[in-house]
C-alpha cells in the first residue's frame, strides 16, 4: 500500500468563506480551515437571537467562537444565500477587508428538513419542492457566481461543493436526488470554465457524519458517540464534521489541485491519500467499512442494486459517447 501523501496543513494568509457554517459539515469545515490558519468568514441565516426556519440552536456566531477559542481567526456574517444582493455584498466586504478570496465552501442547507422525505417519486409531496430547490441548490449557484470573479482576478482559488454520497445517487425522493446530483454536476461544469483561470472546483462528500442532528437521533454526544453503535453498528464507522473539514484543508494545500478539478471526492479516500485524522486520532473509512444492511428492508436493497446496475450502464455508455465527442474537437 502506498504511503499517504502529506500536505503541509498550513493555510496561513488565506481567506475562506464557508457558506452554511452553522452546523454539520459546514461547521466542521470552517473549524478545520481556522485550525489550519485561514481567516474564515462563517455565513448562514442562524445567528444569536434569530434562529433559522430549522429552529435549531446552532448559530454561525458559535462556529466563529469555536474557531477563535482554538486560536484561529473567524468572523460571522448573517447571509441568506438565496438573496443575490446579500451574497454580492458579502464578497464585496470580504474583498474590502482582505483583498483576496482563496476558498469558497458551499455547504448550504445540506440537512434542510424540506428534503427529508423517503418515498417513490410518484408519491412525493411536492408542496415544498420549489423552496427546497431554491434553498439547497440555487443558493449554491448564486454563491459560486459571486465568489468566482474574485478568484479569477487573483488567478487562483478553490470552490468546494459539499454533497452526499460518492456515486450518482443520494437522497430518498426526486427533489433531494436532483439537488444532490446537481451539486456534483455543478462542480463538474464549473471546473471547465475555471481551469483557464487557475481556479479549481470539486464536490466532496463526508461519510456517515456525526452532525448535531445525527447525535440527537442516536441520543449521544460527541464525547459518548460510540454508545450509538449499540443501536446501529454502522455508527462505529462514522466521522465527526471535523474530518471532512480536514479533507478540504488537504485539498486546499495541494499544489496539484487543478488536476482534480471537477471530480467527486470523499472524505475517507482523501484521508487515505493525505494521511489526516479525525479529532480523536482515528481515520474513519466509510468506503472500506463492512456496512450492515440488515436493518433495511429487502425491497430497498433491491432498489439500490437495480439503481447501481443502471448507473453502471449509463456511465459506460456516457463514457463511450463522450470519448467520441472529444475526437471531433481536435486541437
N, C-alpha and C positions, 0 to 999 in steps of 0.2 A: 504494500500500500504506500502511495506517495506521501511524503511529508506535507503537512498543511502549509500553504503559503502564509507568511506572516506580514501583516500590514503594520505600519508604524503606530496606528491608532491615535495619532495626534492631528487635530483639526484646528490648532491654534490659528487665529486670524481669519477663519472662515465664518461666513454668515449663513444661517439656515432659517428657513421658515417651515414650521410644521403646522400644516392646516388640519385641524381636528386633533389638537394636542390635549384634549380634555381628559381622555381615558383610554384604556385598552392599548392597542398597538401604537396609536399616536402619542400617548403619554410616554410609553416605553422608548420610542424612537427619540422623542425630544430629550428625555433624560440621558440616553446614551450619547447623543450629539453634544450635550452640555458636558458630560463626563469626559469626552474627548477633546474639549477645549473650544468648541464652536460657540459663537454668540447665537442664541436660539430665540426666535420670535415664536411664541406659543399662541396660536389663534384658534378661535371657535366661538360658539354662542354662549357657553355656560360660564358665568362669572359670579363672584360672590354677591349674593342678594338678588340674582336674576338667573334662575335655572333655565335650562333649555326645555323644549317641549317633552324631552325624555323624562323630566322631573327626577333626575338622578343627582346625587350630592356632589359629584366631582366637578371641579372647575379648572379653567386654564390658569387661574391665579395659583391654585395649589401646585400645578405642574411646574410653573415658574419658580415657586418657593422651594420645591424639591431640588430643582437644579441648583438654585442658589445655596441651599443648605449643604449640598455636596461639593461646593467650591466652584460651581460653574456660573455662567452668565446667561440670564434669560429675562425676557420681558413678555408680559401677557397683554394681548390686544384683542378686544372683542370684535369679531368679524363674522357676519353672515355671508358665507361663501356662495350663496345663491344670488346675492345682490352685487352686480358687477361694479357699481360705484364704490362700494365698501372695499372690494378686493383691489381695485385700482388704487384707492387711497392707501391701502396697506403697503403695497410695494413702493409707492411714491415715498412713504415715510421711511421704509427700510433704506431706500436709496439715499434719502437726505441724511439719515442717521449714520449710515455705514459706507455708502458709496459703492456697494457691491452686493451681489446675491450669488452664493455658491451652491446652495442646496435647497430644493423645494421637496417636501414630503406631503403628498396628498393622502391623508388618512381620514377624510371627512365622512361621517355618517356610516362607518363600517358596521355598526351594530344598530342601525336605525330600526326601531320596532316595526316600522311600516313594511319591512322586508321579511318579517318573521313567519309568514305562512308556509306550511308544508302541505301541498296537495297537487293533484293533477291540474294541468293548465286549464282544462275545461271546467274546473270547479273553483278557480281562483276568484277571490273577491277583489275587484279592481277599483273599489271606491277610492283608495289612496294611491293608486298607481302613479298618477301624474306627480303628486308631491314627492313620492319616493324617488322617481327618476330625477326630479329636479334636485333634491337634497343629496342624493348619493352618486349621481353621475354628472349632471350638468355643472354642479359645483366644482368638480374636478377639472372640467374643461375650462370653465371661467378662470379658475385659479392658475392653471398652467398657461393659459393665454396671456395673462398679465405678468407672470413671472418671466417667461421666456425672453422678452426683449432685453431685460437687464443682463441675462446670461449671455445672450448673443452679442450685446455691446462689449462685454468684457471677455468674449472668446473663451468661455468655459463655464461648466456647471453640470449639475446632476438633478434630474427630476425623477422622483420615486412615486409610483402609483401603488398603494397598498391594496391588495386584493385578497381573494380567498381561493385556495387550492392551486396546485401546480400542474393541473391539467385543465382542459377547457371547461368542464362542468363545475358548478358550485351553486349552492342555494336550493331551495325546495319549491319554488314557484317561478313562473316565467318572468316576472318583474325582477326578482332577485337574480335569477340566472342571467338575464340580459345585462343587468348592471355589472355583475362580477366579470362576465365575459368582455363587456365593453371596456372595462378598465385595463384589461390585458391588451386589448386591441389598441387602446389609446396610447399606451407606451410604445407599442409596435409602430404605429403610424407617426407619432412624434419623432421617433428615433431617426427616420429617414430625412425628415425636414431639418432636424437639428444637427445632424452629423457634419455638414459643411461648416458649421459654426463652433465645432469642438464642444458641443453640449450633448450629454448622454441622457437617455430616458429608459427606465426599466420598470417592470412590475415585480413586486415582491410579495410573497405570501408567508405569514407565520405558520407554524404547525398548530397543534392543539394549544390554544392560547389561554393562559390563566388571566383573563381580563377580570375586572371588578365584577362584572355581571356573572361570569362563569364561576368565580369563587363563591358568590352568593348562592348560585344554583346548587353548588355542592355542599354548602353550609360550612365552608372552611375559610381560613385567611391565608395570606401569602406565607405566614410562618407555619401554619398547620396543614398546608395543601396536600401533603402525602396521605392524610386521612381520607381524602376524596377517592383514593384508589380502592377503598372498601366498597364504594358504590359502583365504580367503573374502573377496571384496571388500566384502561387506556389512559386515564388521567395521570398515571405514573410516568407517562412519556410526554407530558405537557411541558410547556415552556412559559416563563414569565415574559411580559411585554418587553423587558429589557433585552432579551435575546434577539428578537428581530431588530431592535434598535442597534445592537452591536453589529448586526449584519449590514445595516445601512452605513454605519461608520466604516466598516471594512471596505465596502464598495466605494465610498467617497474618498478613501485613502488610496485606492488602486490607481496607479498611473495609466493602466491599460483599460480603464473602464469603458472607453469608447468602443472597444471591441465587443463589449457585452450589450451595447445599446440596443434596445428593442426586445430584449429577452425576458422571459418569465422565470424568475428565480425564487428559491425557497430559503428560509432561514436555516433549515437543517443542512442543506447542501453547502451553503455558504459557510456554515460552522465547520464542516469537514474541511473545506478548502482553505479557509483563512485561520482556523485554529482558535477562534474566540470561544468563550464560555458564557454560561448564564450567570446570574448574580451569585448563585450558590456554588459556582465552580464546576457544575455539571455541563455536559454538552448534549442536550436533548436532541434526538434524531427521530423525528416523526416518520420520515421516509423509510427508515430501517426498522421501525418498531413492528412487532407482530400484533397487528391490530385485532382486537377481539370484536367480531361482528355478531356474537351470539345474542346480543340484546336487540338486534334489528330483525324485523320480520323478513321471511324469505322473499316475499313479493318485492320489498325494497332492494334486497341484494340482487335479485334477478333484473330489476330495472337498472341498477348500476352496472351490472355485467353487460347488458344489452347496449346501454349508452356508451360504455367504453369500447365495445366492439365496433359500433357505428362510427365513433370518433376516429378509431384507427383507420378504417376505410376512407373516411372523409379526409384525414390528414395525408394519407398515402396518395390519394388522387389529387389533392391540392398541391402536394409537392411536385408531382409529375407535371401538372398544368403550369405551375409557377416556373419550373425549370424551362419548359417550352417557351413561355412568355419571355423569359430572360434572354433566350437565344435571339429573339427579334430585336433586342435593344443593344445591338453591337456598338462598341465604343469606336 
